[in-house]
Amino acid sequence: MLFVIIGHDGPEGAALRPKVRPAHLANLQPLVNAGKVKIAGPFTDGSGSLIIVDMESEAEAIAFANSDPYVT
């Protein structure tokens, strides 16, 4: 199933995003390699980002979203 993950940056998002981005991309890479990421990227206004993933369940998608370095 396809799931949309929308992340909204907090008040310090602009300052934190460049620092956390390498860990975020490393966390995402296994899903990219497995062909599970359909599209991903930041919003052009800098307010957050969107990821569309193909997961087996909603629980799997939520667990992935909650493990993202931008969240943790």
BELFENWO-V630121 format. One record per residue. SS is DSSP state (alpha for helix, beta for strand, coil for the rest). PHI is phi in whole degrees, -180 to 180 (NA if undefined). Layout:
ss->SS phi->PHI
ss->SS phi->PHI
This chain:
ss->coil phi->NA
ss->beta phi->-91
ss->beta phi->-129
ss->beta phi->-103
ss->beta phi->-111
ss->beta phi->-113
ss->beta phi->-111
ss->beta phi->-108
ss->coil phi->-69
ss->coil phi->-81
ss->coil phi->-60
ss->coil phi->-100
ss->alpha phi->-55
ss->alpha phi->-61
ss->alpha phi->-79
ss->alpha phi->-82
ss->alpha phi->-53
ss->alpha phi->-65
ss->alpha phi->-74
ss->alpha phi->-93
ss->alpha phi->-53
ss->alpha phi->-58
ss->alpha phi->-69
ss->alpha phi->-61
ss->alpha phi->-66
ss->alpha phi->-64
ss->alpha phi->-67
ss->alpha phi->-79
ss->alpha phi->-54
ss->alpha phi->-59
ss->alpha phi->-71
ss->alpha phi->-61
ss->alpha phi->-60
ss->coil phi->-84
ss->coil phi->75
ss->coil phi->-91
ss->beta phi->-94
ss->beta phi->-89
ss->beta phi->-162
ss->beta phi->-158
ss->beta phi->167
ss->beta phi->-81
ss->coil phi->-71
ss->coil phi->-67
ss->coil phi->-90
ss->coil phi->77
ss->coil phi->-89
ss->beta phi->161
ss->beta phi->-154
ss->beta phi->-135
ss->beta phi->-134
ss->beta phi->-111
ss->beta phi->-124
ss->beta phi->-103
ss->coil phi->-125
ss->coil phi->-72
ss->coil phi->-154
ss->alpha phi->-62
ss->alpha phi->-61
ss->alpha phi->-65
ss->alpha phi->-65
ss->alpha phi->-65
ss->alpha phi->-62
ss->alpha phi->-63
ss->alpha phi->-59
ss->alpha phi->-71
ss->alpha phi->-91
ss->coil phi->-64
ss->coil phi->-58
ss->coil phi->-67
ss->coil phi->-86
ss->coil phi->-77
